[in-house]
Amino acid sequence: MTHILPRLRAFAQRRRKTLTVCAGVVFVGGFIVSLGSLKLDPTAISITPLILMTAVLAPLSLGLAAFGLQLSAHALGRKMGFHEAFAFSAFARITELLPVPGGAMTRGAALMRAGASLADSARMIGVTALLTLSMSVALGGAPLLLAGYKIGYAVIAGGAVAATGATIWIARCSDARTAVLMVVLRLASLGVNVLRIVAAFSAIGFAVGPVRSAIFVVCDSLGSAFAIAPGGLGVSEIIAAALAQFIAIAPAAAFLTVALNRMAGFCASGVIVLLVFSKENFLENAK
């Protein structure tokens, strides 16, 4: 696996534009096929859960991401204001869909703007991404275990070990308090993401509780980690469809749920970025 992932990422970088187009086709095609499989009319999708996801939960996720970016800067001995971190977090979400590794580059640029070096910024972004992924994996193992799959023990243990390693690295880089805050912040973020998944299922008429929904929180992190497509576009949804079979949920419903969650996050981030640019232009013209 250690040899496969670097080669996969190198291939993805060389074919980034092509893979972006393919990912878009997979995403849109999968969305349409899933609607047809469930015999769900797009007009039948409930609006209230979508509004909750887009106007409340997605911005809350971005707020937690902003606090995480501030903590990353603090761990490197730098300071970053919340408003700046919030704007960069929203912009990072948007740039993840570009045919470049935009999300990581944007977060790294934010740390460098705060005064961190390129090397330190890259290491911090990588370690915090590992912490997020490993904690997501550990959380996703719980539904597998409750569904009767003993592999859930291995999934939880593997995620916990990786998360512990990342936490120790952060503690050595900064201090134990910062490392603990990083973990607590990600626990809160995972909780919000679970609620987003529950709301997305509700939007398409499926009553799926938080416990079973937890397995899909890992999809976004896994899709991005493999770097096959920008932001894991299409890949995260396919992973969700595959995982759904382990907990007796229709794969098409899982695909739609993760897709709707992605779109809600993208819309919220887009609005925030537009507001930030509008404010900057207004202040510039007022000078």
C-alpha positions as MATLAB code, in Angstrom:
seq = 'MTHILPRLRAFAQRRRKTLTVCAGVVFVGGFIVSLGSLKLDPTAISITPLILMTAVLAPLSLGLAAFGLQLSAHALGRKMGFHEAFAFSAFARITELLPVPGGAMTRGAALMRAGASLADSARMIGVTALLTLSMSVALGGAPLLLAGYKIGYAVIAGGAVAATGATIWIARCSDARTAVLMVVLRLASLGVNVLRIVAAFSAIGFAVGPVRSAIFVVCDSLGSAFAIAPGGLGVSEIIAAALAQFIAIAPAAAFLTVALNRMAGFCASGVIVLLVFSKENFLENAK';
ca = [
       0.000    0.000    0.000;
       2.879    2.385    0.791;
       4.119    1.975   -2.792;
       0.686    2.086   -4.434;
      -0.566    5.388   -2.980;
       2.408    7.548   -4.094;
       2.177    6.097   -7.598;
      -1.572    6.676   -7.609;
      -1.100   10.296   -6.583;
       1.627   10.812   -9.182;
      -0.648    9.414  -11.890;
      -3.491   11.622  -10.675;
      -1.275   14.710  -10.903;
      -0.290   13.915  -14.498;
      -3.900   13.295  -15.553;
      -5.560   15.832  -13.267;
      -7.718   17.569  -15.894;
      -8.881   14.311  -17.443;
      -9.671   12.836  -14.051;
     -11.586   15.985  -13.094;
     -13.855   15.584  -16.114;
     -14.277   11.852  -15.441;
     -15.054   12.526  -11.775;
     -17.711   15.042  -12.789;
     -19.283   12.521  -15.150;
     -19.271    9.837  -12.443;
     -20.796   12.233   -9.923;
     -23.581   13.496  -12.175;
     -24.195   10.091  -13.759;
     -24.268    8.370  -10.377;
     -26.669   10.980   -9.040;
     -29.078   10.431  -11.938;
     -28.802    6.638  -11.789;
     -29.367    6.693   -8.014;
     -32.490    8.805   -8.428;
     -33.768    6.330  -10.996;
     -32.894    3.323   -8.852;
     -34.855    4.712   -5.923;
     -37.615    5.941   -8.259;
     -37.259    9.293   -6.572;
     -38.518   12.429   -8.270;
     -36.077   15.319   -7.652;
     -39.062   17.477   -6.648;
     -39.823   14.960   -3.880;
     -36.573   15.777   -2.071;
     -37.446   17.476    1.225;
     -36.344   21.099    1.374;
     -36.189   21.581    5.150;
     -33.282   19.142    5.782;
     -31.409   20.668    2.828;
     -31.804   24.154    4.295;
     -30.612   22.841    7.674;
     -27.550   21.285    6.016;
     -26.682   24.296    3.885;
     -27.543   27.218    6.146;
     -26.655   25.795    9.567;
     -24.613   22.585    9.635;
     -22.279   23.291    6.684;
     -21.297   26.772    7.987;
     -20.837   25.217   11.436;
     -18.447   22.682    9.879;
     -16.521   25.537    8.279;
     -16.369   27.338   11.610;
     -14.848   24.268   13.262;
     -12.426   23.943   10.335;
     -11.432   27.583   10.892;
     -10.702   26.896   14.566;
      -8.630   23.915   13.421;
      -6.634   26.131   11.065;
      -6.051   28.595   13.901;
      -4.807   25.764   16.102;
      -2.476   24.600   13.337;
      -1.007   28.085   13.159;
      -0.695   28.152   16.958;
       1.081   24.764   16.928;
       3.669   26.328   14.610;
       4.092   29.340   16.884;
       2.021   31.656   14.678;
      -1.248   33.555   15.027;
      -4.230   33.694   12.712;
      -7.499   35.570   13.170;
     -10.764   33.646   13.095;
     -12.263   35.637   10.213;
      -9.184   35.007    8.089;
      -9.174   31.303    8.986;
     -12.913   31.067    8.223;
     -12.462   32.661    4.799;
      -9.504   30.401    3.958;
     -11.444   27.303    5.095;
     -14.363   28.180    2.821;
     -12.029   28.959   -0.080;
     -10.184   25.659    0.496;
     -13.455   23.786    0.125;
     -14.111   25.454   -3.212;
     -10.580   24.919   -4.560;
     -10.748   21.190   -3.794;
     -12.804   20.850   -6.979;
     -10.125   22.422   -9.171;
      -7.778   20.205  -11.252;
      -5.018   20.867   -8.667;
      -4.720   19.824   -4.995;
      -6.303   23.155   -4.128;
      -7.626   22.455   -0.620;
      -4.271   21.519    0.884;
      -2.517   24.307   -1.036;
      -5.010   26.891    0.254;
      -4.638   25.779    3.882;
      -0.863   25.714    3.481;
      -0.942   29.214    1.998;
      -2.959   30.388    5.004;
      -0.296   29.066    7.391;
       2.493   30.624    5.317;
       0.620   33.927    5.297;
       0.653   33.699    9.100;
       4.445   33.353    8.966;
       5.068   29.591    8.903;
       7.630   28.118    6.524;
       6.652   26.037    3.498;
       8.078   22.850    5.033;
       6.378   23.357    8.404;
       3.074   24.232    6.735;
       3.181   21.125    4.540;
       3.973   18.869    7.514;
       1.215   20.367    9.653;
      -1.375   20.071    6.881;
      -0.355   16.460    6.295;
      -0.451   15.465    9.967;
      -3.784   17.172   10.675;
      -5.238   15.492    7.567;
      -4.014   12.150    8.932;
      -5.614   12.936   12.296;
      -8.941   13.720   10.631;
      -8.831   10.611    8.442;
      -7.816    8.242   11.249;
     -10.478    9.543   13.629;
     -13.074    9.234   10.854;
     -11.974    5.652   10.216;
     -12.193    4.793   13.918;
     -15.698    6.267   14.096;
     -16.733    4.418   10.944;
     -15.690    1.119   12.504;
     -18.379    1.378   15.203;
     -21.366    0.792   12.852;
     -19.536   -2.193   11.332;
     -19.043   -3.660   14.794;
     -22.668   -3.079   15.773;
     -23.772   -4.704   12.516;
     -21.943   -7.876   13.552;
     -18.735   -7.506   11.517;
     -15.717   -8.331   13.664;
     -13.503   -6.402   11.264;
     -14.930   -3.373   13.051;
     -12.485   -4.066   15.889;
      -9.536   -3.830   13.478;
     -10.916   -0.682   11.841;
     -11.387    1.054   15.182;
      -7.964   -0.055   16.441;
      -6.195    1.001   13.242;
      -7.830    4.419   13.272;
      -7.086    4.891   16.969;
      -3.407    3.979   16.558;
      -2.952    6.385   13.626;
      -4.820    9.140   15.474;
      -2.638    8.628   18.546;
       0.522    8.897   16.441;
      -0.666   12.130   14.825;
      -1.655   13.556   18.211;
       1.748   12.752   19.710;
       3.482   14.455   16.763;
       1.386   17.598   17.274;
       2.103   17.551   21.027;
       5.853   17.325   20.373;
       5.635   20.079   17.768;
       3.668   22.352   20.083;
       2.274   21.212   23.451;
      -0.117   18.666   24.916;
      -2.937   21.193   25.341;
      -2.909   22.114   21.652;
      -2.866   18.444   20.659;
      -5.828   17.661   22.917;
      -7.743   20.653   21.533;
      -7.067   19.346   18.015;
      -8.640   16.013   18.948;
     -11.617   17.602   20.718;
     -12.210   19.917   17.759;
     -12.242   16.990   15.354;
     -14.625   15.062   17.578;
     -16.987   18.031   17.400;
     -16.521   18.227   13.633;
     -17.258   14.522   13.246;
     -20.414   14.982   15.314;
     -21.598   17.788   13.035;
     -20.770   15.719    9.951;
     -22.864   12.836   11.309;
     -25.791   15.235   11.714;
     -25.289   16.386    8.124;
     -25.491   12.792    6.916;
     -28.647   12.189    8.976;
     -30.202   15.321    7.459;
     -29.195   14.266    3.938;
     -30.836   10.866    4.394;
     -33.936   12.600    5.722;
     -34.027   14.817    2.623;
     -34.504   11.778    0.375;
     -37.009   10.125    2.703;
     -34.757    7.692    4.594;
     -34.784    7.564    8.395;
     -31.194    6.630    9.242;
     -30.000    7.294   12.781;
     -26.672    8.807   13.866;
     -25.059    5.434   14.650;
     -25.484    3.982   11.165;
     -24.833    7.370    9.559;
     -21.423    7.495   11.254;
     -19.984    5.012    8.757;
     -20.374    7.548    5.939;
     -18.376   10.290    7.680;
     -15.191    8.571    6.521;
     -16.149    8.776    2.837;
     -15.113   12.389    2.319;
     -11.728   11.891    3.981;
     -11.036    8.630    2.154;
     -12.049   10.040   -1.214;
      -9.708   13.005   -0.783;
      -6.870   10.886    0.645;
      -6.578    8.700   -2.449;
      -6.295   11.850   -4.592;
      -7.766   10.113   -7.637;
     -10.203   12.962   -8.236;
     -10.366   16.576   -6.987;
     -11.844   16.590   -3.498;
     -12.741   12.931   -3.922;
     -15.538   13.942   -6.311;
     -17.447   10.805   -7.278;
     -14.993    8.624   -5.363;
     -16.466    9.451   -1.940;
     -19.946    8.695   -3.248;
     -18.847    5.323   -4.667;
     -17.208    4.451   -1.332;
     -20.475    5.346    0.409;
     -22.447    3.077   -1.915;
     -20.033    0.232   -1.174;
     -20.157    0.730    2.601;
     -23.965    0.958    2.604;
     -24.291   -2.757    1.918;
     -22.614   -3.582    5.249;
     -25.333   -1.832    7.243;
     -28.380   -2.753    5.139;
     -28.885    0.579    3.381;
     -29.598    0.929   -0.329;
     -26.332    1.869   -2.124;
     -28.227    4.381   -4.259;
     -29.499    6.130   -1.107;
     -25.969    6.307    0.288;
     -24.613    7.723   -2.996;
     -27.326   10.417   -3.037;
     -26.812   11.235    0.625;
     -23.076   11.842    0.329;
     -23.634   13.756   -2.929;
     -26.227   16.028   -1.313;
     -23.939   16.576    1.660;
     -21.138   17.558   -0.724;
     -23.374   19.996   -2.610;
     -24.615   21.582    0.612;
     -21.036   22.146    1.763;
     -20.034   23.517   -1.636;
     -22.992   25.936   -1.720;
     -22.327   27.211    1.805;
     -18.629   27.692    1.028;
     -19.440   29.442   -2.247;
     -21.751   31.933   -0.553;
     -19.171   32.682    2.141;
     -16.395   33.189   -0.429;
     -18.634   35.541   -2.428;
     -19.449   37.522    0.712;
     -15.759   37.788    1.590;
     -14.829   39.035   -1.888;
     -17.785   41.450   -1.930;
     -16.708   42.889    1.428;
     -13.114   43.282    0.259;
     -14.227   45.006   -2.954;
     -16.546   47.294   -0.988;
     -13.749   48.292    1.414;
     -11.343   48.778   -1.492;
     -13.775   51.070   -3.316;
     -14.498   52.982   -0.120;
     -10.828   53.980    0.273;
];
